[in-house]
């Protein structure tokens, strides 16, 4: 059940494929409940849409954990659960705290890179490049990370960044869009970009 949940968390929040993947993960967990600490991920995703319940669940789960690795697991899954339920205003600061405390936490950098690559916030371009550089270093074979990296570089706007983005975009276009829906939207945006066509 846990691999099915982790798979579901890899999709963009609200994606149709994510909904069916989450339903499958919870159906599997009902048949064979996961042990601790993995049951934590299911609990956090289940209550994430209610911020009061989610924060209470997070606090209760953290109170029982002394191991830093277990605490890290709770904090990362809490941030991802908020993203899955489209609560970016809470999820992004949580993700920033995660990568500040655990700089090698790939899923935190990935979440930040994806969010900032599509954000219109004034600081988003700079943050997107920084987060996506780190995410690519930690997850070089992740198509969604490469796509977000390419978008970040294109939006940065200088010639060197555009050339790097074109190279990344070439890799991303090789990804099977049916198996990597998270990369599909970014790859389409890259193909539409005038700067990408100039390369």
ZIDAHU-V157273 format. One record per pair of residues at least 4 apart in sequence whose C-alpha atoms are under 6 Angstrom apart, sorted by the first residue. I is the first residue (numbers start at 0). J is the second residue. Records with the same first field share a line. If there is no record, write none. Layout:
I=J / J
This chain:
0=24 / 27 / 28
3=24
4=24
7=17 / 20 / 21
10=17 / 181
12=83 / 85
17=21
28=32
33=38
34=38
40=76
43=47 / 77
44=80
46=53
47=53 / 80 / 81
48=84
49=53
67=71
73=77
76=80
78=90 / 93 / 94
81=86 / 90
82=86 / 87 / 90
86=90
87=91
94=107
97=101
98=102 / 107
105=134 / 137
108=112 / 130 / 134
109=134
112=116 / 127 / 130 / 131
113=147
115=123 / 127
116=127 / 147 / 151
118=123
123=127
126=130
127=131 / 151
128=132 / 151
131=135 / 148
134=138
135=139
142=182
143=181 / 182
146=171 / 182 / 185
149=164 / 167 / 168
152=160 / 164
153=161 / 164
164=168
165=195
176=180 / 183
